[in-house]
């Protein structure tokens, strides 16, 4: 019987996808959300690269996979453009998951953070610190402040793995 693979997704443009394997001592894999830079009206704008996002799932199509994706919601003070982009990103990730026939679970940030950041603050630095503690072998991939999306995806995947161990 094959070991289960756990995938965590932070669906934002600055988010990531993390892959944890059910095998002991296996090294996690982290991918930043693939994006393209598109020039419009003299300005560069980042957009989701759907084709590249799809390539992230192909290696796992023949293994038992459990996917957890952060369930996002709007918050006061967020702009219309950023909320549209976030909603688009969630829909893109979920569409790809459906296309690859992966079942997935939406996880509220409060739920996974309560478990994974117990005893710590719930800010972005706390997530990076916890991820570096749990996965010291890839701490170099989480060292920058802007790596918080990677840390969140990794902690979401670990949250899912802990639900099934």
C-alpha positions in Angstrom: 0.0 0.0 0.0 1.3 3.4 -0.9 1.8 6.1 1.7 -0.6 9.1 1.6 0.7 12.4 0.2 -0.6 15.6 1.9 -0.9 18.8 0.0 -1.5 22.2 1.6 -2.4 25.3 -0.5 -2.3 29.0 0.5 -4.3 30.2 -2.6 -3.1 33.8 -2.8 -0.9 35.3 -5.5 1.9 35.3 -2.9 0.8 31.9 -1.6 2.2 28.5 -2.2 1.6 24.8 -2.4 3.4 22.4 0.0 3.7 18.6 -0.4 4.3 16.3 2.5 4.8 12.6 2.1 3.6 10.0 4.5 7.0 8.4 4.5 9.3 8.9 7.5 12.2 11.4 7.0 10.9 12.5 3.6 11.7 16.1 2.7 8.7 18.4 2.0 8.4 20.1 -1.3 7.3 23.8 -1.6 6.2 25.6 -4.7 5.4 29.3 -4.8 2.1 30.0 -6.5 3.1 30.2 -10.2 2.4 33.6 -11.7 2.9 35.5 -14.9 3.7 39.2 -15.3 1.4 40.8 -17.9 1.9 44.3 -19.2 -1.3 46.3 -19.4 -1.7 50.0 -19.9 2.0 50.6 -19.3 1.9 48.7 -15.9 3.0 45.2 -15.0 0.4 43.1 -13.3 0.8 39.6 -11.8 -1.7 36.9 -12.7 -2.0 33.2 -11.9 -0.2 30.9 -14.3 -2.8 28.2 -14.6 -0.8 26.0 -16.9 2.1 26.0 -14.5 -0.2 25.4 -11.6 -1.5 22.3 -13.3 2.0 20.9 -13.7 2.4 20.9 -9.9 -0.3 18.2 -9.5 0.8 15.8 -12.2 3.4 13.9 -10.2 0.7 13.0 -7.6 -2.1 11.7 -9.8 -1.3 8.0 -9.1 -0.8 8.2 -5.4 -3.3 8.5 -2.5 -3.5 12.3 -2.0 -5.3 14.4 0.6 -5.5 18.1 -0.2 -6.2 21.0 2.2 -6.8 24.5 0.9 -7.2 27.6 3.0 -10.7 28.9 2.9 -10.4 32.6 2.4 -12.9 35.3 3.0 -13.1 39.1 2.7 -12.1 41.3 5.5 -12.9 45.0 6.1 -10.5 47.3 4.4 -9.5 45.0 1.6 -9.9 46.4 -1.8 -12.2 45.0 -4.5 -9.3 44.1 -6.8 -7.5 42.1 -4.1 -10.6 40.2 -3.1 -11.4 39.5 -6.7 -7.9 38.2 -7.2 -8.1 36.0 -4.1 -11.5 34.6 -5.1 -10.2 33.9 -8.6 -7.1 32.1 -7.2 -9.2 29.9 -4.9 -11.4 29.0 -7.9 -8.4 28.3 -10.1 -6.8 26.0 -7.5 -10.2 24.2 -6.9 -10.8 23.9 -10.6 -7.5 22.2 -11.1 -8.0 19.9 -8.2 -11.4 18.9 -9.6 -9.8 18.4 -13.1 -7.2 16.0 -11.6 -10.0 14.3 -9.6 -8.5 15.1 -6.2 -10.9 15.5 -3.4 -10.0 18.4 -1.1 -11.0 20.0 2.2 -11.4 23.7 2.7 -9.8 24.8 6.0 -10.6 28.0 7.8 -7.4 29.8 8.8 -8.6 30.0 12.4 -8.9 26.2 12.6 -5.5 25.3 11.3 -3.7 28.2 13.1 -5.3 27.1 16.4 -3.7 23.7 16.1 -0.5 24.5 14.4 0.3 27.8 16.2 -0.8 26.8 19.7 1.0 28.9 22.2 2.3 31.3 19.6 0.9 34.5 18.0 -1.1 34.0 14.8 0.9 36.5 12.8 3.0 35.8 9.7 6.3 35.6 11.6 4.8 33.0 14.0 3.8 30.8 11.1 7.3 31.0 9.6 8.9 30.3 12.9 6.7 27.2 13.6 7.3 25.9 10.1 11.1 26.3 10.5 10.8 24.5 13.9 8.8 21.6 12.4 10.9 21.3 9.2 14.4 22.5 10.0 15.8 20.8 6.8 14.0 23.4 4.7 14.3 26.4 7.0 16.4 28.2 4.3 13.2 28.2 2.1 11.3 30.0 4.9 13.8 32.5 6.0 12.5 35.7 4.4 9.5 37.6 5.6 7.9 37.2 2.2 8.0 33.4 2.6 5.0 33.4 4.8 2.8 31.9 2.1 5.2 29.0 1.9 5.1 28.6 5.6 1.3 28.7 5.6 1.0 26.1 2.9 3.4 23.8 4.8 1.5 24.2 8.0 -1.8 23.6 6.3 -0.4 20.3 4.8 0.9 19.3 8.3 -2.5 20.1 9.8 -4.1 17.8 7.3 -1.5 15.1 8.0 -2.1 15.3 11.7 -5.8 14.8 11.2 -5.1 11.4 9.7 -2.2 10.0 11.8 
